[in-house]
């Protein structure tokens, strides 16, 4: 990476690359610092530990799912419900596709997974947060009258994001090994979901 790149950016780039290639469990701060061309002490000047580094990789190097959810929740009624949910589904599809290879190694080491989960709780983060974020957006749209009053917004959020997460690993053993294209996949999910929760056809 360019020598003029700030240390923090070099660390994030190195962490992203190592987490993708060897997994989160095996990407040590020592190896990340070495790949970034800095000392481990320098890494800790920018990040409290690997858990915070992992969060920042998800936030700054992967598709921006959480900011999108936050901006839509703050301004319900903007755009069409169909377009908004399709944008969310597309970002979620790409986010899980890129984050699953990073985090998958945690599930092979029970104690490490437990420590990681505890660290996520202390930082107020975790894989449940996008579901909460989408639920909040759907409730805001419900209050705005674009989603049926009797719709279960938490279930709808879980169904949409669960399908996006499932796509990340469900097709590896398929004959061609290809996942459904992200754009078409997002549109089909939203069309099906809107049939259950929208007060109209989702174009509002």
C-alpha atoms as an extended CHARMM CRD file, in Angstrom:
* protein
*
       204  EXT
         1         1  UNK       CA              0.0000000000        0.0000000000        0.0000000000  PROA      1               0.0000000000
         2         2  UNK       CA              1.2700000000        3.5770000000       -0.6360000000  PROA      2               0.0000000000
         3         3  UNK       CA              3.8450000000        4.7870000000        1.8840000000  PROA      3               0.0000000000
         4         4  UNK       CA              1.9250000000        8.0320000000        2.3650000000  PROA      4               0.0000000000
         5         5  UNK       CA             -1.2430000000        6.2670000000        3.5080000000  PROA      5               0.0000000000
         6         6  UNK       CA             -2.1010000000        7.1900000000        7.1350000000  PROA      6               0.0000000000
         7         7  UNK       CA             -1.2890000000        4.4740000000        9.6660000000  PROA      7               0.0000000000
         8         8  UNK       CA             -4.9090000000        3.9700000000       10.6730000000  PROA      8               0.0000000000
         9         9  UNK       CA             -5.9250000000        3.3650000000        7.0520000000  PROA      9               0.0000000000
        10        10  UNK       CA             -3.0340000000        0.9410000000        6.5170000000  PROA      10              0.0000000000
        11        11  UNK       CA             -4.0850000000       -0.9930000000        9.6020000000  PROA      11              0.0000000000
        12        12  UNK       CA             -7.7060000000       -1.2040000000        8.4180000000  PROA      12              0.0000000000
        13        13  UNK       CA             -6.6410000000       -2.3160000000        4.9390000000  PROA      13              0.0000000000
        14        14  UNK       CA             -4.3250000000       -4.9610000000        6.3760000000  PROA      14              0.0000000000
        15        15  UNK       CA             -6.9510000000       -6.1740000000        8.8370000000  PROA      15              0.0000000000
        16        16  UNK       CA             -9.5590000000       -6.4130000000        6.0880000000  PROA      16              0.0000000000
        17        17  UNK       CA             -7.2480000000       -8.4360000000        3.8600000000  PROA      17              0.0000000000
        18        18  UNK       CA             -6.0890000000      -10.7970000000        6.6250000000  PROA      18              0.0000000000
        19        19  UNK       CA             -9.5860000000      -11.3230000000        8.0060000000  PROA      19              0.0000000000
        20        20  UNK       CA            -10.7600000000      -12.2550000000        4.5150000000  PROA      20              0.0000000000
        21        21  UNK       CA             -7.9020000000      -14.6440000000        3.8160000000  PROA      21              0.0000000000
        22        22  UNK       CA             -7.2880000000      -16.3620000000        7.1630000000  PROA      22              0.0000000000
        23        23  UNK       CA            -10.4680000000      -15.5060000000        9.0820000000  PROA      23              0.0000000000
        24        24  UNK       CA            -11.0810000000      -13.4090000000       12.1580000000  PROA      24              0.0000000000
        25        25  UNK       CA             -9.9280000000      -16.0890000000       14.5900000000  PROA      25              0.0000000000
        26        26  UNK       CA             -6.4370000000      -16.3690000000       13.0530000000  PROA      26              0.0000000000
        27        27  UNK       CA             -5.8880000000      -12.7130000000       12.1670000000  PROA      27              0.0000000000
        28        28  UNK       CA             -3.8410000000      -11.6180000000       15.1870000000  PROA      28              0.0000000000
        29        29  UNK       CA             -3.0240000000       -8.0070000000       15.9810000000  PROA      29              0.0000000000
        30        30  UNK       CA              0.6630000000       -8.9110000000       15.5830000000  PROA      30              0.0000000000
        31        31  UNK       CA              0.1230000000      -10.1730000000       12.0340000000  PROA      31              0.0000000000
        32        32  UNK       CA             -2.1260000000       -7.2320000000       11.1680000000  PROA      32              0.0000000000
        33        33  UNK       CA              0.4690000000       -4.7450000000       12.3880000000  PROA      33              0.0000000000
        34        34  UNK       CA              3.1950000000       -6.5440000000       10.4240000000  PROA      34              0.0000000000
        35        35  UNK       CA              1.1020000000       -6.4560000000        7.2300000000  PROA      35              0.0000000000
        36        36  UNK       CA              0.3610000000       -2.7510000000        7.8190000000  PROA      36              0.0000000000
        37        37  UNK       CA              4.0610000000       -1.9600000000        8.2080000000  PROA      37              0.0000000000
        38        38  UNK       CA              3.7740000000       -0.6960000000       11.7710000000  PROA      38              0.0000000000
        39        39  UNK       CA              4.3650000000       -1.9110000000       15.3040000000  PROA      39              0.0000000000
        40        40  UNK       CA              1.7220000000       -3.6430000000       17.3670000000  PROA      40              0.0000000000
        41        41  UNK       CA              1.9810000000       -0.7210000000       19.8060000000  PROA      41              0.0000000000
        42        42  UNK       CA              1.0780000000        1.6500000000       16.9690000000  PROA      42              0.0000000000
        43        43  UNK       CA             -1.9750000000       -0.4800000000       16.1930000000  PROA      43              0.0000000000
        44        44  UNK       CA             -3.1500000000       -0.1350000000       19.7890000000  PROA      44              0.0000000000
        45        45  UNK       CA             -2.8500000000        3.6460000000       19.5710000000  PROA      45              0.0000000000
        46        46  UNK       CA             -5.6640000000        3.5680000000       17.0160000000  PROA      46              0.0000000000
        47        47  UNK       CA             -7.7510000000        0.5770000000       18.1400000000  PROA      47              0.0000000000
        48        48  UNK       CA             -8.4920000000       -0.8630000000       21.5790000000  PROA      48              0.0000000000
        49        49  UNK       CA             -8.1780000000       -4.4300000000       20.3040000000  PROA      49              0.0000000000
        50        50  UNK       CA             -9.1300000000       -6.8500000000       17.5960000000  PROA      50              0.0000000000
        51        51  UNK       CA            -12.8400000000       -6.6000000000       18.3730000000  PROA      51              0.0000000000
        52        52  UNK       CA            -12.8760000000       -2.8480000000       17.7710000000  PROA      52              0.0000000000
        53        53  UNK       CA            -10.7490000000       -3.3460000000       14.6680000000  PROA      53              0.0000000000
        54        54  UNK       CA            -13.2520000000       -5.9230000000       13.4020000000  PROA      54              0.0000000000
        55        55  UNK       CA            -16.1200000000       -3.4780000000       13.9360000000  PROA      55              0.0000000000
        56        56  UNK       CA            -14.3060000000       -0.7350000000       12.0550000000  PROA      56              0.0000000000
        57        57  UNK       CA            -13.5290000000       -3.0880000000        9.1710000000  PROA      57              0.0000000000
        58        58  UNK       CA            -17.2470000000       -3.8960000000        8.9600000000  PROA      58              0.0000000000
        59        59  UNK       CA            -18.1280000000       -0.2060000000        9.2080000000  PROA      59              0.0000000000
        60        60  UNK       CA            -15.5180000000        1.3170000000        6.9060000000  PROA      60              0.0000000000
        61        61  UNK       CA            -14.5270000000       -1.4090000000        4.4500000000  PROA      61              0.0000000000
        62        62  UNK       CA            -17.7890000000       -3.2690000000        3.7910000000  PROA      62              0.0000000000
        63        63  UNK       CA            -21.0980000000       -2.0900000000        2.2500000000  PROA      63              0.0000000000
        64        64  UNK       CA            -22.6690000000        0.6120000000        4.4390000000  PROA      64              0.0000000000
        65        65  UNK       CA            -25.7640000000       -1.1700000000        5.7450000000  PROA      65              0.0000000000
        66        66  UNK       CA            -26.0180000000        0.4720000000        9.1820000000  PROA      66              0.0000000000
        67        67  UNK       CA            -25.7320000000        4.1080000000        7.9570000000  PROA      67              0.0000000000
        68        68  UNK       CA            -28.3730000000        3.4020000000        5.3010000000  PROA      68              0.0000000000
        69        69  UNK       CA            -30.7820000000        2.0380000000        7.8970000000  PROA      69              0.0000000000
        70        70  UNK       CA            -30.1450000000        5.0120000000       10.1560000000  PROA      70              0.0000000000
        71        71  UNK       CA            -30.7400000000        7.6130000000        7.4520000000  PROA      71              0.0000000000
        72        72  UNK       CA            -33.9770000000        5.9930000000        6.2780000000  PROA      72              0.0000000000
        73        73  UNK       CA            -35.2940000000        5.6340000000        9.8320000000  PROA      73              0.0000000000
        74        74  UNK       CA            -34.6320000000        9.3100000000       10.4940000000  PROA      74              0.0000000000
        75        75  UNK       CA            -36.6700000000       10.3180000000        7.4350000000  PROA      75              0.0000000000
        76        76  UNK       CA            -39.5500000000        7.8650000000        6.8700000000  PROA      76              0.0000000000
        77        77  UNK       CA            -41.7290000000        8.5220000000        3.8530000000  PROA      77              0.0000000000
        78        78  UNK       CA            -38.7660000000        9.5500000000        1.6970000000  PROA      78              0.0000000000
        79        79  UNK       CA            -38.6460000000        7.7510000000       -1.6430000000  PROA      79              0.0000000000
        80        80  UNK       CA            -40.8270000000        4.7360000000       -2.2750000000  PROA      80              0.0000000000
        81        81  UNK       CA            -41.0510000000        1.8800000000        0.1800000000  PROA      81              0.0000000000
        82        82  UNK       CA            -40.1440000000       -0.5400000000       -2.5950000000  PROA      82              0.0000000000
        83        83  UNK       CA            -37.0180000000        1.3680000000       -3.5800000000  PROA      83              0.0000000000
        84        84  UNK       CA            -35.9010000000        1.8650000000        0.0180000000  PROA      84              0.0000000000
        85        85  UNK       CA            -36.2920000000       -1.7860000000        0.9280000000  PROA      85              0.0000000000
        86        86  UNK       CA            -34.5800000000       -2.8520000000       -2.2880000000  PROA      86              0.0000000000
        87        87  UNK       CA            -31.6110000000       -0.6180000000       -1.4200000000  PROA      87              0.0000000000
        88        88  UNK       CA            -31.5110000000       -2.1410000000        2.0680000000  PROA      88              0.0000000000
        89        89  UNK       CA            -31.7420000000       -5.6890000000        0.7240000000  PROA      89              0.0000000000
        90        90  UNK       CA            -28.9880000000       -5.0490000000       -1.8210000000  PROA      90              0.0000000000
        91        91  UNK       CA            -26.6330000000       -3.5600000000        0.7720000000  PROA      91              0.0000000000
        92        92  UNK       CA            -27.4190000000       -6.3680000000        3.2020000000  PROA      92              0.0000000000
        93        93  UNK       CA            -26.8180000000       -9.0050000000        0.5340000000  PROA      93              0.0000000000
        94        94  UNK       CA            -23.3890000000       -7.5830000000       -0.2610000000  PROA      94              0.0000000000
        95        95  UNK       CA            -22.5830000000       -6.9290000000        3.4050000000  PROA      95              0.0000000000
        96        96  UNK       CA            -23.2270000000      -10.5320000000        4.4440000000  PROA      96              0.0000000000
        97        97  UNK       CA            -21.4690000000      -11.8860000000        1.3740000000  PROA      97              0.0000000000
        98        98  UNK       CA            -18.3180000000      -10.0170000000        2.3580000000  PROA      98              0.0000000000
        99        99  UNK       CA            -18.5580000000      -10.3540000000        6.1440000000  PROA      99              0.0000000000
       100       100  UNK       CA            -19.4010000000      -14.0590000000        6.3550000000  PROA      100             0.0000000000
       101       101  UNK       CA            -15.9260000000      -15.2700000000        5.2760000000  PROA      101             0.0000000000
       102       102  UNK       CA            -14.4000000000      -12.9730000000        7.9100000000  PROA      102             0.0000000000
       103       103  UNK       CA            -16.5030000000      -14.1030000000       10.8640000000  PROA      103             0.0000000000
       104       104  UNK       CA            -17.0830000000      -17.7610000000        9.9520000000  PROA      104             0.0000000000
       105       105  UNK       CA            -13.9070000000      -18.9690000000       11.6800000000  PROA      105             0.0000000000
       106       106  UNK       CA            -15.2780000000      -17.8430000000       15.0610000000  PROA      106             0.0000000000
       107       107  UNK       CA            -17.8530000000      -20.6260000000       14.9700000000  PROA      107             0.0000000000
       108       108  UNK       CA            -15.1140000000      -23.2590000000       14.9440000000  PROA      108             0.0000000000
       109       109  UNK       CA            -13.7240000000      -22.1050000000       18.3130000000  PROA      109             0.0000000000
       110       110  UNK       CA            -16.3540000000      -22.0020000000       21.0470000000  PROA      110             0.0000000000
       111       111  UNK       CA            -14.3280000000      -20.1460000000       23.6820000000  PROA      111             0.0000000000
       112       112  UNK       CA            -13.1440000000      -17.5210000000       21.1930000000  PROA      112             0.0000000000
       113       113  UNK       CA            -16.7090000000      -17.0480000000       19.9700000000  PROA      113             0.0000000000
       114       114  UNK       CA            -17.8630000000      -16.5350000000       23.5760000000  PROA      114             0.0000000000
       115       115  UNK       CA            -15.1570000000      -13.9280000000       24.2280000000  PROA      115             0.0000000000
       116       116  UNK       CA            -15.9560000000      -12.1850000000       20.9770000000  PROA      116             0.0000000000
       117       117  UNK       CA            -19.6820000000      -12.0750000000       21.7710000000  PROA      117             0.0000000000
       118       118  UNK       CA            -18.9740000000      -10.5960000000       25.1880000000  PROA      118             0.0000000000
       119       119  UNK       CA            -16.7500000000       -7.9310000000       23.6440000000  PROA      119             0.0000000000
       120       120  UNK       CA            -19.5000000000       -7.0970000000       21.1330000000  PROA      120             0.0000000000
       121       121  UNK       CA            -22.0050000000       -6.7110000000       23.9790000000  PROA      121             0.0000000000
       122       122  UNK       CA            -19.6860000000       -4.3390000000       25.8090000000  PROA      122             0.0000000000
       123       123  UNK       CA            -19.2550000000       -2.2840000000       22.6280000000  PROA      123             0.0000000000
       124       124  UNK       CA            -22.9890000000       -2.2600000000       21.9410000000  PROA      124             0.0000000000
       125       125  UNK       CA            -22.5410000000       -4.0820000000       18.6430000000  PROA      125             0.0000000000
       126       126  UNK       CA            -23.3510000000       -7.4720000000       17.1870000000  PROA      126             0.0000000000
       127       127  UNK       CA            -25.1250000000       -9.2490000000       14.3090000000  PROA      127             0.0000000000
       128       128  UNK       CA            -28.5250000000       -8.5520000000       15.8760000000  PROA      128             0.0000000000
       129       129  UNK       CA            -28.1200000000       -4.7950000000       15.3950000000  PROA      129             0.0000000000
       130       130  UNK       CA            -29.0630000000       -4.6630000000       11.6760000000  PROA      130             0.0000000000
       131       131  UNK       CA            -32.3040000000       -6.5020000000       12.5120000000  PROA      131             0.0000000000
       132       132  UNK       CA            -33.0530000000       -3.9110000000       15.1750000000  PROA      132             0.0000000000
       133       133  UNK       CA            -32.1900000000       -1.1500000000       12.7240000000  PROA      133             0.0000000000
       134       134  UNK       CA            -34.4670000000       -2.5020000000       10.0070000000  PROA      134             0.0000000000
       135       135  UNK       CA            -37.2320000000       -3.1070000000       12.5360000000  PROA      135             0.0000000000
       136       136  UNK       CA            -36.9450000000        0.5430000000       13.6010000000  PROA      136             0.0000000000
       137       137  UNK       CA            -37.1800000000        1.6870000000        9.9850000000  PROA      137             0.0000000000
       138       138  UNK       CA            -40.2200000000       -0.4980000000        9.3030000000  PROA      138             0.0000000000
       139       139  UNK       CA            -41.9320000000        0.8000000000       12.4680000000  PROA      139             0.0000000000
       140       140  UNK       CA            -41.2490000000        4.3590000000       11.3220000000  PROA      140             0.0000000000
       141       141  UNK       CA            -42.8600000000        3.5690000000        7.9740000000  PROA      141             0.0000000000
       142       142  UNK       CA            -45.7310000000        1.9180000000        9.8440000000  PROA      142             0.0000000000
       143       143  UNK       CA            -46.2720000000        5.1270000000       11.7890000000  PROA      143             0.0000000000
       144       144  UNK       CA            -46.1640000000        7.0200000000        8.4880000000  PROA      144             0.0000000000
       145       145  UNK       CA            -48.9820000000        4.8320000000        7.1760000000  PROA      145             0.0000000000
       146       146  UNK       CA            -47.0490000000        2.9930000000        4.4640000000  PROA      146             0.0000000000
       147       147  UNK       CA            -46.9700000000       -0.3690000000        6.2650000000  PROA      147             0.0000000000
       148       148  UNK       CA            -50.0530000000       -2.1400000000        7.5730000000  PROA      148             0.0000000000
       149       149  UNK       CA            -50.7940000000       -1.4340000000       11.2380000000  PROA      149             0.0000000000
       150       150  UNK       CA            -51.0530000000       -5.1540000000       12.0060000000  PROA      150             0.0000000000
       151       151  UNK       CA            -47.7530000000       -6.0680000000       10.3050000000  PROA      151             0.0000000000
       152       152  UNK       CA            -45.0900000000       -7.7010000000       12.4970000000  PROA      152             0.0000000000
       153       153  UNK       CA            -42.1400000000       -5.4380000000       11.7040000000  PROA      153             0.0000000000
       154       154  UNK       CA            -39.6060000000       -7.4770000000       13.6890000000  PROA      154             0.0000000000
       155       155  UNK       CA            -40.5730000000      -10.6550000000       11.8450000000  PROA      155             0.0000000000
       156       156  UNK       CA            -40.4050000000       -8.8060000000        8.5180000000  PROA      156             0.0000000000
       157       157  UNK       CA            -36.9360000000       -7.4540000000        9.3380000000  PROA      157             0.0000000000
       158       158  UNK       CA            -35.7610000000      -10.9120000000       10.4080000000  PROA      158             0.0000000000
       159       159  UNK       CA            -37.0960000000      -12.5130000000        7.2270000000  PROA      159             0.0000000000
       160       160  UNK       CA            -35.4780000000       -9.9780000000        4.9080000000  PROA      160             0.0000000000
       161       161  UNK       CA            -32.0520000000       -9.9000000000        6.5580000000  PROA      161             0.0000000000
       162       162  UNK       CA            -32.1120000000      -13.6250000000        7.2830000000  PROA      162             0.0000000000
       163       163  UNK       CA            -32.5420000000      -14.3510000000        3.5930000000  PROA      163             0.0000000000
       164       164  UNK       CA            -29.6880000000      -11.9770000000        2.7390000000  PROA      164             0.0000000000
       165       165  UNK       CA            -27.4200000000      -13.6960000000        5.2600000000  PROA      165             0.0000000000
       166       166  UNK       CA            -28.4330000000      -17.1530000000        4.0380000000  PROA      166             0.0000000000
       167       167  UNK       CA            -27.4080000000      -16.2650000000        0.4980000000  PROA      167             0.0000000000
       168       168  UNK       CA            -23.8370000000      -15.7000000000        1.7090000000  PROA      168             0.0000000000
       169       169  UNK       CA            -23.1820000000      -19.3970000000        2.2570000000  PROA      169             0.0000000000
       170       170  UNK       CA            -26.1360000000      -21.4270000000        0.9980000000  PROA      170             0.0000000000
       171       171  UNK       CA            -24.9330000000      -21.7970000000       -2.5980000000  PROA      171             0.0000000000
       172       172  UNK       CA            -21.3200000000      -22.9320000000       -2.1490000000  PROA      172             0.0000000000
       173       173  UNK       CA            -22.3190000000      -26.5830000000       -2.6460000000  PROA      173             0.0000000000
       174       174  UNK       CA            -24.6510000000      -25.8860000000       -5.5800000000  PROA      174             0.0000000000
       175       175  UNK       CA            -23.6330000000      -27.5030000000       -8.9020000000  PROA      175             0.0000000000
       176       176  UNK       CA            -22.3350000000      -24.2190000000      -10.3330000000  PROA      176             0.0000000000
       177       177  UNK       CA            -21.4230000000      -22.6230000000       -6.9840000000  PROA      177             0.0000000000
       178       178  UNK       CA            -22.9980000000      -19.3460000000       -8.0610000000  PROA      178             0.0000000000
       179       179  UNK       CA            -25.1210000000      -17.1580000000       -5.8140000000  PROA      179             0.0000000000
       180       180  UNK       CA            -28.2030000000      -15.4270000000       -7.2250000000  PROA      180             0.0000000000
       181       181  UNK       CA            -27.1730000000      -11.9610000000       -8.5250000000  PROA      181             0.0000000000
       182       182  UNK       CA            -27.4850000000       -9.4000000000       -5.7270000000  PROA      182             0.0000000000
       183       183  UNK       CA            -29.7370000000       -6.9260000000       -7.5400000000  PROA      183             0.0000000000
       184       184  UNK       CA            -32.2670000000       -9.4690000000       -8.7620000000  PROA      184             0.0000000000
       185       185  UNK       CA            -32.1880000000      -11.2750000000       -5.4230000000  PROA      185             0.0000000000
       186       186  UNK       CA            -32.9340000000       -8.0210000000       -3.5500000000  PROA      186             0.0000000000
       187       187  UNK       CA            -35.8360000000       -7.1350000000       -5.8460000000  PROA      187             0.0000000000
       188       188  UNK       CA            -37.4490000000      -10.5750000000       -5.5100000000  PROA      188             0.0000000000
       189       189  UNK       CA            -37.1740000000      -10.5280000000       -1.7080000000  PROA      189             0.0000000000
       190       190  UNK       CA            -38.7620000000       -7.0990000000       -1.4820000000  PROA      190             0.0000000000
       191       191  UNK       CA            -41.5950000000       -7.9460000000       -3.8630000000  PROA      191             0.0000000000
       192       192  UNK       CA            -42.4870000000      -10.9530000000       -1.7290000000  PROA      192             0.0000000000
       193       193  UNK       CA            -42.1820000000       -9.0560000000        1.5570000000  PROA      193             0.0000000000
       194       194  UNK       CA            -44.2420000000       -6.1050000000        0.3960000000  PROA      194             0.0000000000
       195       195  UNK       CA            -47.1130000000       -8.4080000000       -0.5440000000  PROA      195             0.0000000000
       196       196  UNK       CA            -47.4030000000       -9.2110000000        3.1610000000  PROA      196             0.0000000000
       197       197  UNK       CA            -46.7940000000       -5.8580000000        4.8710000000  PROA      197             0.0000000000
       198       198  UNK       CA            -47.4910000000       -2.9460000000        2.5170000000  PROA      198             0.0000000000
       199       199  UNK       CA            -50.7440000000       -1.0060000000        2.6500000000  PROA      199             0.0000000000
       200       200  UNK       CA            -50.5670000000       -0.6100000000       -1.1430000000  PROA      200             0.0000000000
       201       201  UNK       CA            -48.2940000000       -2.0760000000       -3.8100000000  PROA      201             0.0000000000
       202       202  UNK       CA            -45.0890000000       -0.7180000000       -2.2950000000  PROA      202             0.0000000000
       203       203  UNK       CA            -44.6990000000        2.0540000000       -4.8620000000  PROA      203             0.0000000000
       204       204  UNK       CA            -45.6690000000        4.7190000000       -2.3170000000  PROA      204             0.0000000000
